[in-house]
Amino acid sequence: MGVEVRVVGLTKSFGRQPVWSNVTLTLPAGEISVLLGPSGTGKSVFLKTLVGLLKPDRGQIWIDGKNLPKLNERALYKTRRLFGVLFQDGALFGSMNIYDNVAFPLREHTRRTEAEIRRVVTEKLDMVGLVGAERKLPGEISGGMRKRAGLARALVLDPEIILFDEPDSGLDPVRTAYLNQLIIDLNQQTGATFLIVTHDINTARTVPDNIGLIYHGQLAMFGPREMLLSSTEPVVRQFLNAQRVGPIGMAEEKDADELKAEADAGVSLPPLPPIPLQLQPSDGRPRAAERPAGQWCAENGVTPPEGSFREEVPV
Ligand SMILES: Nc1ncnc2c1ncn2[C@@H]1O[C@H](COP(=O)(O)OP(=O)(O)OP(=O)(O)O)[C@@H](O)[C@H]1O
């Protein structure tokens, strides 16, 4: 049913180069969270730190009553079994066919028989819509199929937490839309806790229950989707609406002169666009973590931008 991940005061640097500091957030059990941020702000480093591949300088990561950075190798190995990770390129073994790639974690980490492995691999390939592609090598299938194969492999040990590192990178808008639907459907079916790193604003606006934004070495904001999409905090507003006007410039941060010039020229931020409806599972049954549209805004006395939560009118 998914487990909560509680991050407290997490700080990471490489030598003298700080990546981010004092990151505190909770990924609620069974919910989908998205992590955004300009390139190079350390989103991938954050995922690798969560799963124990990198050690933080300071801070805690609480999962199932255990603080990951303090675990010894053996205990860490056990806790890592809670995670499934979809790496950017799917991270498939090029010389193995799709079936063997997906079966790999089962053969490495369990004592299941080949008959049991076949059942699980077929089930997961079916979940991601790849039945029939078992004998293909990763080089013989499209980028979107490789992502889905990577996802099937991330699912085989029935993880409680699934981390997605830019699942939509390199995909066209149609494939991205399919993948987003698949993510919603998988969350409904598995109930696992999802964290997605993405650059795709449409994904960030329509898929998650929660959004976080890393900027300038800090977690600028983390909270419910409606909270960030209605936020007028300049960095959050600029990033989530993909606008040029605001504190973020070409080189991560605009300098003070540029900002002053914008202010002097009377350049003002465009109004907030409507908050879209969240993507629904394709079978029409709600996800356990789903909340009614507009609930957060209503409970917090926030008036959503004009036109929010309307069904899209077909073109
Ligand atoms: N193992 C490492 N050793 C030293 N520096 C590293 C290491 N891994 C990442 N970095 C540095 O940490 C910073 C953050 O990298 P990361 O890949 O996490 O950024 P990102 O936000 O995921 O970027 P993008 O959105 O472009 O994928 C970069 O400056 C990178 O060079």
The ligand as an ORCA input file, in Angstrom:
! r2SCAN-3c Opt
* xyz 0 1
  N      28.857     11.563     -8.671
  C      29.020     12.897     -8.798
  N      30.197     13.477     -8.477
  C      30.362     14.822     -8.570
  N      29.402     15.681     -8.978
  C      28.212     15.155     -9.321
  C      27.958     13.751     -9.253
  N      26.670     13.528     -9.633
  C      26.150     14.746     -9.942
  N      27.070     15.713     -9.747
  C      26.823     17.162     -9.918
  O      25.705     17.533     -9.139
  C      24.931     18.527     -9.796
  C      23.479     18.087     -9.918
  O      23.364     17.034    -10.870
  P      21.982     16.290    -11.225
  O      22.266     15.366    -12.359
  O      21.395     15.715    -10.004
  O      21.092     17.520    -11.714
  P      19.611     17.469    -12.288
  O      18.829     18.496    -11.550
  O      19.090     16.063    -12.253
  O      19.865     17.947    -13.769
  P      19.024     17.672    -15.126
  O      17.682     18.269    -14.898
  O      19.802     18.405    -16.163
  O      19.004     16.178    -15.320
  C      25.592     18.757    -11.152
  O      26.415     19.911    -11.048
  C      26.450     17.524    -11.350
  O      27.582     17.815    -12.133
*
